[in-house]
Amino acid sequence: MVAFGAENTHIYHAGIGDMQGVPLSACWSVLNAAEQARAKRFRFDIHRNRYIRAHGVLRHILARYLDVPADQLFFETGERGKPFLRDSGLYFNMSHSADTAAYAISREGEIGIDIEMLDRKVEIDDLSRHYYTTAEQGELAVLDEQSRRSLFFHLWTAKEARMKVTGEGLALDPREIDVEIEGGQLIGYRRPEQPKAGLQQVPLTRVKGACSVAALFDPRAMVKPLELITSLK
């Protein structure tokens, strides 16, 4: 595993697909009964296996921080549905898109992460009108098609990460999240002002995707990740 970031905040990403993903058996064996039951409810193997790997890798990452077996982590759920580990001193979040998962781990405070693949088929114009602010739509309107698609997904991940940092999810209207953009780069949140959250775009290696981290502290000290997680050893 390779981490990056400030001393107490690290980001990881991992392959969770059958072709390049981490070993399925090592992930299945650490899931609890509820997680295994949920995995069995997936209709298609591709979705089941992605779920198993995504959640298994999260357990392995957290286990390393806490120096406990990965199958001995007991998650609880906060008022807004965000999982946590009581008395661990760790804040964490994960996201996955297609065959890639991303993880944010911190000792500084609440954190949220979102990742989206750039080849995902969506109606950019329609979604922008419904979920983006007037200022954000204006930034998209002046770009060529390729740049517009890239900025659209980076904005999407920034909004999702902000929803996840507090566990609000869609209870926080995406149009109430206003992202400041400069030179085609996301530089921070104008709104909401409370609680104040920091924003950081995450550069990805080996995959064509957009990824953003939101945190209730300043995450901008984070630097480029080096490689994917390829082993759980």
N, C-alpha and C positions, 0 to 999 in steps of 0.2 A: 504494500500500500504506500502511496505517496501523498503527503499532505502539503498544503501551501497556506500561507497567510501570516497574520500577526501571531504572536507567540501563543495566544490562547484561543485562536479561531482558525479552523482548518476546513478545507473543502476537498472532497473526494469525488471521483466519478468512476463508474464501473460498467462493463458490458453485462447485460442481463439476458441477452438472446442466446439461442441454442448454439449458434455458430461460434461466437466469441466470448460467451459469458463464463463467469466463474462456475466451478463445479456445482451441479444441482444438488447432489447428495449432501455436500457439506452445508448447504443452506437449509435444506429440508430438515435435517437432523436437529437443528437448533431452534426451530419454530415451536411455539407452544401449541397446545391443543386447539385453541381458538383460531390461530393463524393457519394451522394445517386444515382445519375444517373449512375455513374460508377459501383456501386454495383449491380444495376439492370441488367447490361449487362452480368454479369456472368451467364453461362449456368447452372451450378450445385449449389444447395443450400449450399453444404459444402464449396465451394470456396467463395460464396457470404457472408456467415456468418462469415468466417474467416476474410475477408476483413473488414466487418462492425465492428467486435470486435477490430481488430488490430488498425484501425484508430480512432475508438471511444475512446479506452483506451488512445491513445496518446493525444487526445484532453483533456480528463479528467486529465491526469498527468500535462500537460502544464498549464491548467486552475488553478491548485492548486498553482503552482509557481507564477502565475501572478495575482491571486485573481480576476479572471474574469469568467463569465459563459463559459462553454466549447463550446457552440454554437456561441460564439462571438469572436472566434479566427479567424483571417483573414491571411491565409498563402499566401506568395509570393514565386516566384521561381527565384533562382539565374541564372546566365549565363549558368551554367552547369546542371541546372535542379534540384538542391538541394533546398528543401523548407526551408523557414525561416520566422520568425515573426519580422517585422521591429520594431526597437527601444525597443525590449523586454529584451535585455541583455542575452538571452538564446540561446544556441546552442543545437541542438538535432538531433537524428537519430533513426530509428527503423528498425527492421528486423523480419521476421517471417519464420518459417519452420514447416510444418504440423500444429499441434494444439498449438504451442507455439510462442509467440512474445517476443522480447527483445527490450528495449528502453534505450537510453543513453541521459542524460540531463546534461548540463554543463554551468557554467558561466565563465569558463576559456578560452575557444576557440573552434574551430571547432572539431567535434567528429564524428566518424563513428562506427557502430556496425554491426556485422553479426552473425547469429546463424544458425546451421545446425543440424538436427537429425542424430545420428550415424547409424541408420538403413536404411538410404536413399540408394536406389539401384543405384550404379554408377560403371563405369568401372575404378577402381582406377589406374591401370597400364597405361591405355591409356590416361586418363586425366592428370596424372603426367607427362608423356612424352611431352604432348602438352603445359602444363601451368606452370610446376614447373621448377625451376632452376636446374642445374646440382648438386649443393651442396644439395639442398632439396631432390632430387631424391636419392642421396647417403644416406642420413639419413633414408629415408623410406626403402631402400633396405636391411638394416641389421636387421630389426625388424620382430618379429613374426606377424602373420596375424592380430590378435586383436589389437596389439599396432600400427601396420602400418595403420589400418583403422582409429584409433583414431587420430594419428598424421596427416594423410591425411586431415581429416575434420578440425582439428584445423588450419592447414596451409591454407586451403580453406577459412575459416572464417577470418583469418588474412589478406589475400589478398583482399577479398571482403571489409572488413572494411577499408583498406587503400584506395581502389578505392572510397569509399563512403565519406571519411573524407573531400575530396576536391570536391566531386561531379563529378569526372572525369569518373567514371564507367569504361566500357570497352575501353574507349579512352586511358586508362592507361593499357598497355599490362601486364597481370599477370606475365609474365616472366621477366618483368622489376622490379617486386617487389621481393626482395630477403630477406627471413626471416632467422634470426639467431636462431639456435636451440642448446640447451645444455641440455644433459641428458633427451632428449625427450620432453623438454619444450621450448616453444617459448619465446625468451628473447628480441627481438627487430628486427628492420628493418636495413639491410645493405644498401639496395637501395629501392626506389630512395632517393637520398640525399637531394633533394629540392622539396617541402618543407619537412623539417625533421619532422617525425612523431614518436610518442611513441606508444608502443604496450603493451597490457595487455590481457592475457587469463582470461576469466571470469568463475569461477566455478559455475555450475548449481546445483540446488536442484530439486529432484522429476522427472527430465527428463534426458534421456540419450542423450546428445547433446554436441556439441562444440560451443563455443562462444568467440569472440574476440572483443576488442575495440581498435581502432586507434584514436589518437588525436594529434593535433598540439600543444601539451604540454605533460608533463610526467604524464601518468595516473597510474603509478605503485603503488600509495598509496592506491588504491582501495582494499577492503577486501571482504570476502565471503558474498554473499547475504543470507538473512535469510529465506525467503519464497516467494511463488508466490503472485501476486496480485489476490485477490479473491473477492474484493468488491470495488465499486466505491464510496462508501459513505465517 
